[in-house]
Structures are given as C-alpha cells and as structure tokens.
Amino acid sequence: MDSHNYKMAGGKKKPTARKSGPRDKKKQKQNQRNTRSNSKEEKKRKAKRDGFDTDSPSEYEVSSSDDKEQLDHEEEQPDRKEEEDAHEEEAPKPKKRKAKSPKTSSKSSPNPKEASRNSNAAELQAQVARLAKRAEMQENAPKIQKSASVPADLTALEKEVVKVTKTALWHQCKFIKGPKLLRKGSNFVLKKINFKIMDGMTLKERAAFEEDWFAKNSNLVRTGLNAKRNFVQNEMRAEYIKVFEAGNKENWPSKGDILAIAMRDVSLTGIDKDADDYEEALEAFDTKMGNYWDTLLVKACGMAYWNPNKRHYGNPSTHKEPEGSNSNLNEGHYVDESSEAFLVWSIKNAYDKWFWTIRKKQLAKEVLEGTMTAAKMEEHRLEDEATPYTDANGGQQKWGGVTPRGKARFTELVKMIKENRVNNAEAIKVVEDRVRAKVRDWAQRDAIDAKRQAKRPGRRVAPVEPEGDVDENDFSNWD
C-alpha cells in the first residue's frame, strides 16, 4: 500500500489495476482492526478519567459510520451483529399495541357493509316490483276510470279518497299540473288515509300495493281536486254577485286592492299616510280585510281549517294546531300560503267577469236610451269577460284550463306571500291584531265567550296563539 502511494507520488506511470492477493488483503484488514481496537481502548480510558460509567453502553460503543465505511462487508458482519445484539439487550423494547377487537352486538352487524348491501338490494327489489306492477296496471287499465264528479258510482273507500282530496290535499295544493304532480298528490292522500294493512309490509310488497292503489285511485284525486277548485270559485262568484246586487261593493276586496290585503300592506293601495283622509282610508281597508278574513278565507280554506273557533281566536299568518294535538288536520298554519294566493289569483282573474252580470243591465238601459250602441256594449262584454289566467273557451281539460301565464302567476303569488310572512312578521301582526278585534266585534264573540264561561266555569276559552316563526312542511311546495 505504502509502496504504491510512493510510486504514484513519484510521477511514475500508474500500474495496471490488479486484484489484491489473499495475503495482502488479510494483512490490510488486520491493520484496520488493530487501529479500530486501539481507538476504542483510548476512548474508554478517556471516558473513565472523566468519570463516566464504563459498565453501561457508551455512545462510543455504538457503530462508527467512518470506520464502517472502510470495512469490507463480509469481514465486518460478525462484529457489527455482536454490537447490535448488545445494544438491543440494554435498550428497552417498545411494547406493541394490541389490535382492538371489532365491536359487535345483537343490533349491529359485524360487517356494516353487508347490512348496507342488503338494504340496497331490498330497495332495488322494491323498485323492480314497483315498475313491474305499474306496467301491469297500465296494460290492464279500464278505458273509463271512475270520477269524483259521479259519486253514485263510488264505493265507501273511494268516497273517502275524494273526501281527503277535497280537504287535506286541497289545503296545500290547488293545481295538479301533470302526471308527476298527480303521483305526488296521490301519495299524499294515501299517507293521509294511512291503511293499517301497510304496516307489516316489506318494501317490495309496499311498492306493489302503492302502484295498485295509484292506478285505481289517481283519477279520483285528479277529478276531486278539479271539482274542489271549481266549487270554491263558484262559491266566491256567488258571494260577490250578492255583494254587487246589494250595492256593497266598496266594502269588499276588489281587483285593485286584493293583493295589498293579502300582503297586509295598506301602502300598496296608494294611500298616503300624510293625507287628511288617511284614517278613513285605513278604516275602509280594515273593513275589506275583515270580510276577506271572515268570509273569503273560509271558502278558500274550508270550514275544517277556518271555522269560527279558529278564525276568531288567531291570526291567519300564524294560527295553527297546538303542539301535541291529536287532530288529523295538516301540519302548518290553518291558512296556508296557497289558499291566500288562490284568493288573489281568482279575484284578479275573474272579478270583472263576475261584475258583468250587474254591469250589463246598466249598459242595456243606456242602449235603450240611445246613449250607447250595441256594438260598444259588446266591446265592454268581451273586455270584462276576458280571463287572463284561464282559457274559458278551452272546454273541459284534464289538468284544468289554466294558461301558462296563470300557472306562473300563481307560483309567484305563493312565493310572495310566504316570504312576506317571514320577513314582515311584526308588521303583519299589528295589522292582523287590529282586524281580528273588528271581526270579533262583528260576531259579538266577547259576549258569546262570556256566556260560555258562565255556563262552564271550568272550561277555558281558547287562548290566542303565541308568537313564533313560520314553519314549513314537506308538502308546502306544489310547483
């Protein structure tokens, strides 16, 4: 090794590389071991002089990276293994954490994916059964289905379907605009009837039962809702004709102020608060809203939801069943937003047409007197009988004769009234409290309550509902 370095330093030509002989290689490695052993002994003596404990493993006894790099792997392997074994004997071994056993119980599956897989399989089977039953019922459907307009042909159960449609479904849905909404409305009626036979059914059996029920009763739901809508409009028309004939038109909501009444906002009528006749105008507004409250809302909501025991003790925008009630009425307010929207929609659509029955008599006199021509009277008739939201000449239609403009306007009115109840609750309460006092005075409700209290001292009069936020429900949106 030294002679080789000397030759290299002397500038002589570098000899061709050759393999070291076994004797040279053994001597070289022996020198390295002696050097490393002397280094260790020196370090131990130094540590002892400094007061270190030489019995415990020293940091110098750990393998040195510089020495290791110089040693051949095959020759150094035994020494390195001995040092590692000595180090492992002294150092504490970390304890391995035991794996947690999975939690199991009588209610939980050892494999949650298996329960989810079974649930998905059951739902898939139910969907397949539903579609198969639907195809079967459509293939075997009768050409003429039973209708709510012919109650004599209905069974007791079918009459119950029509009844629930005209009360519970009508309370929240005023128009069925197509097959998808018809299925939703039919499902609502089915859940409202709540057949006990469905309680023990599997998903597959329930799906087949629902499809069978829908095929047999969906037309009753459709025709029942159409009949209820026509009935309410005819009731409103008859009421207004009586008002027109009595000459009491100015005390009832008109085409121009019905929206302001539904929104409880007198400013929408154009009344100026600074005007001298503001108090008189406000009194007239309250009178119109009183008739709206005590008569028109009864026709739109039905007596079950807006009878005197409800409308004289609570406000339309907040009054509802008390918590924990066992009533079978729908959840939510007695006066649904769709009911007020339907009132506004109907009066905007047909007010002039209803009034034509009175106006044509006045115009006929003018024609006889010669102050108006018959052609001019015909122009007035066509103008007054025009209905922007319905097609009067469309005949009897499956989904009702409502125009696209009429559908869009109704949806817009429902949204406006719903948002107004939430955003202006305090202002609405002020108006409704004031008008309810007027309505109770008209009905002499205080005197009636006093008589009832005297006869039954232990019975309390229905209290006014507490203030609260407007709640929504799953069947509030029928768009």
Secondary structure, 3 states (H helix, E strand, C coil): CHHHHHHHHCCCCCCCCCCCCHHHHHHHHHHHHHHHHHHHHHHHHHHHHCCCCCCCCCCCCCCCHHHHHHCCHHHHHHHHHHHHHHHHHHCCCCCCCCCCCCCCCCCCCCCHHHHHHHHHHHHHHHHHHHHHHHHHHHHCCCCCCCCCCCHHHCCHHHHHHHHHHHHHHHHHCCCCCCHHHHHHHHHHHHHHHCCHHHCCCCHHHHHHHHHHHHHHHHHHHHHHHHHHHHHHHHHHHHHHHHHHHCCCHHHCCCCCCHHHHHHCCHHHHCCCCCCCCHHHHHHHHHHHHHHHHHHHHHHHHCCCCCCHHHHCCCCCCCCECCCCCCCCCCCCECCCHHHHHHHHHHHHHHHHHHHHHHHHHHHHHHHHHCCCCHHHHHHHHHHHHCCCCECCCCCCCCCCCECHHHHHHHHHHHHHHHHHHHHCHHHHHHHHHHHHHHHHHHCCHHHHHHHHHHHCCCCCCCCCCCCCCCCCCCCCCCC
